[in-house]
Amino acid sequence: MADDVEFLPGDGPASGISITLTAGTLQAIRERVGKRGVSTYLERAAQRQIEWDNLDELIADFEKVHGPADPAAVAVKRARLAGDAPGQGAAA
């Protein structure tokens, strides 16, 4: 693979690498996906981690400009996302 070509996470040709995992982690993955699903599982996990890292960077940039988020406002929005906001309950 050429080093000067940039791909987004999940794009481009597959490339084999060697990784080291603890026995317990590998066992847990194999119990979920079987021996032949480990690579796909790890690819998806890596993509999710990259998304979280990008989100953390975005939040840090926002906080540099606007200061930290108001904890009360965050709690209200978190409750809305979880469906716990007033008026969001199940219909009677």
C-alpha positions in Angstrom: 0.0 0.0 0.0 1.4 3.4 -1.0 2.2 5.6 2.0 1.1 8.8 0.2 -2.5 7.7 -0.2 -4.9 8.6 2.6 -8.0 6.5 3.4 -10.8 7.2 5.8 -11.5 4.6 8.5 -13.2 1.7 7.0 -12.0 2.5 3.4 -9.2 1.2 1.3 -7.8 -2.3 0.9 -7.4 -4.7 3.8 -3.9 -5.0 5.2 -2.8 -7.7 7.6 -1.0 -6.8 10.8 0.0 -8.7 13.9 -1.5 -7.6 17.3 -1.2 -8.8 20.8 -4.3 -9.2 23.1 -4.6 -10.7 26.5 -6.0 -14.2 26.6 -9.2 -13.0 28.3 -9.9 -10.3 25.7 -9.3 -12.7 22.8 -11.5 -15.3 24.5 -14.3 -12.8 25.0 -14.2 -11.7 21.4 -14.2 -15.3 20.1 -17.1 -16.2 22.3 -19.1 -13.3 20.7 -18.1 -13.8 17.0 -16.2 -17.1 16.6 -12.7 -17.5 15.4 -13.4 -16.3 11.9 -15.1 -13.0 13.0 -12.2 -11.6 15.1 -10.7 -9.3 12.4 -14.1 -7.8 11.5 -14.9 -7.3 15.2 -11.6 -5.6 15.8 -11.9 -3.4 12.7 -15.3 -2.2 13.9 -14.0 -1.6 17.4 -11.1 0.4 16.0 -13.5 2.5 13.9 -15.7 3.2 16.9 -12.6 4.3 18.9 -11.5 6.6 16.2 -15.0 8.2 16.2 -14.8 8.6 20.0 -11.3 10.2 19.7 -12.6 12.6 17.0 -15.5 13.5 19.2 -13.2 14.1 22.2 -11.1 16.4 20.0 -14.2 18.3 18.7 -15.4 18.8 22.3 -12.0 20.0 23.4 -11.9 22.5 20.5 -15.4 23.7 21.4 -14.5 24.2 25.1 -11.4 26.2 24.1 -13.7 28.7 22.4 -16.8 28.6 24.5 -15.6 27.2 27.9 -16.9 24.0 29.5 -20.4 22.9 29.0 -22.9 23.7 31.8 -23.4 20.4 33.8 -27.1 21.1 34.3 -27.7 21.6 30.6 -25.7 18.4 29.8 -27.9 16.5 32.3 -31.1 17.7 30.7 -29.9 16.8 27.2 -28.6 13.4 28.4 -32.0 12.7 29.9 -33.7 13.6 26.6 -31.4 11.3 24.6 -32.2 8.5 27.1 -35.9 9.2 26.9 -36.0 10.2 30.6 -37.1 13.8 30.0 -40.5 14.9 31.4 -43.2 14.0 28.9 -41.0 11.4 27.3 -42.5 8.4 29.2 -44.6 5.6 27.8 -48.2 6.5 26.8 -50.8 5.5 29.4 
